[in-house]
Amino acid sequence: MSPERVVRVGVTGHRTIRDPERVARHVRDGLHGILRLLDADDGAGPPQLEVVSSLAEGADRLVAREVLALPGTTLAAVLPFPADDDEGDFETAESRAELAALLGQARSVEVMPATTTRAAGYALQGRWVVDHSDVLVAVWDGERSHGEGGTAEIVAYAADRGVLLLWVRARRA
């Protein structure tokens, strides 16, 4: 592994999380564990991480913040819809401002093609994240999905494709 190797860390998970501080601690521990494993593979030092995230409220932003707190990391944003099409996805003006700030830090922003429903847009975006990630962080309660593109569906998609999974068990708020 060369020092300039980039490991892409995708994220899927719940929008509301009961104990975000505990979840953030487990995400941090998991990321450090992944870096140690990759460093042990060749001794050339840890690779750069790039977080691949839709930047939705909850898990997506939590994991993005944790990855971006590490040195030399980047953000690739993938949006299910254009950024100005929030249609109730963001609860507050502060949330919309945080989205804008994170998009401003992104190395790249990919917007999914139009779909017939919002659920289909989320499903397409979730599969895109998996298809462009080496590791998927799932902040998830382990329950079945509550609709198309839900966390369980995206985790199953990742498993079918052999993507390494870091599961942080989290209950919804």
N, C-alpha and C positions, 0 to 999 in steps of 0.2 A: 504494500500500500504506500503510495507516495504521499508526502505531506500535504499536497494540494488537493487530495481526494475530498470530495464533498459527499456527505451522507445526508440524504433528504429524509426528514422526519415529518410524516403526515400526522394529522390529528382528526379525530372524530369523537363526539361525545355529547353530553347533555348540555342544554342551555342554562339550566339552573342546577346548582350544586350545593348540597347541604353544608359541607365544611370545606370551603375553597382553600383555606390555609393548609389543612392536612393533605388535600389533594395536591396542592402545589409542592409540598415537601416530598411526596411520593414521586411526583413527576421529576423533580430535581434529582432525587436519588436514582431513579431509573435512567435518566439521561447520563449521569455520571457513570453508572454501571455499563451502559452501552459504550461510552467513550473508552472506559478501561478495557473492555473486551476487544474493541477494535484496535486499540494501541498494542495489546498483548499479541494480536495476530502477527504483526511484523516488526514491532519495536520502533517504527519510524515516527512515533508520536501520534496523538489523536487527530482524526480528520476534522475538517470544518463541518459544522452542521448548518443545514438550511431547513427551516420550518416551512412546511407547505400547509397553509391554513385558509379557511374561508373567512376567518376573523369574526365569526358569529359570537354573540354573547355567550359566556360560560366557558366550556372546555376549550374551544378554539382559541380564544384570547388568552386564557390562562396558560396553555401550553406555549403559545407564541411568546408570551412575556418571559416564561422560564427559559426557552431556547435563546431568545435574544439577549438575555442577561449573561450568557456565556460569551467569552471572547471570540471574535472572528466569525460570528454567526450572521446569517442572512435570512430574509423572509421572502417567500414566494406566495403571494396571495392568489387565491382562486375563488372567484365570486360566482354564486349560482345565477345572479342577475346583475345588471349594471348597478354601480354603487349608489346611484340616486333613486333606485327602485327599492325602497326599504319597506313599503307596504306593511307597516306594523311589525317588522322584524326587529326593530330597535326601540326599546321601551322609553328611552329618555333622550333629551338633547345631549347629555353627557355621554351616552353610549354612541350616538352618532358622531360626536367629536372625537371619541377614542378611536372609532373606526377610521375616521379621516386621518388621524395622527398615525395610526399603524399603516394605512395605505401609503402615507408619505414616506415611511421607512422601507417600503417593499422594494426589493430588487426588481421584481416583475409582478404584474397583475394580469391574470388570465380571467376572462369573463366567459362563462359557458354560453353556448348557443341557446336561443329561445326554445322553450318547451311549452307543451300544451297546458301544464299545471305547475303550480309552485312546488308541489311534492316531487314531480318529475325533475324539476330543476335542482332540487336538493339531492336527489338520487344520482343524477348525472355528475354533479359536483363532487359528491362523496366517492364515486368510482374513479373520477379523475385524480383525486388526491391519492387514492391507493395506487393507481397506475403510475404515478410519478413519485412514489416514496420507496425508500429502502426499509423503513421502520414505520409502523403505524402506532401512535399513542392513542389508546381508547380510554376515555374517562367515562365509565359506564357502570351501571348497576347490575349488568348481567341479564336483565330482563329482555323479553322479545320487543321488537320495534312496535311503535305506536303509529306507524304509517310508512309510506314509501320513502326510502332514503334514510330510515332511522339508523341509529348506532348499531343495533344487532345485525341489520342487513349489511352495513358497510364492513363490520368485523368479519362476517361470513364471507363476503367478497374478498377481503384481504387474505383470509385463510385459504380460500380456493386458489389464490394466486401465489401462495407461499411467502407472503410478505411477513417479516418479523413483526410480532405484536408485543407491545408493552401495554398491559392492561392495568389501569389504576381503578380499582373498585371505588365507585362513588355513588352516593344516593342523591336523588333529585331533591331540591329544596322544597 
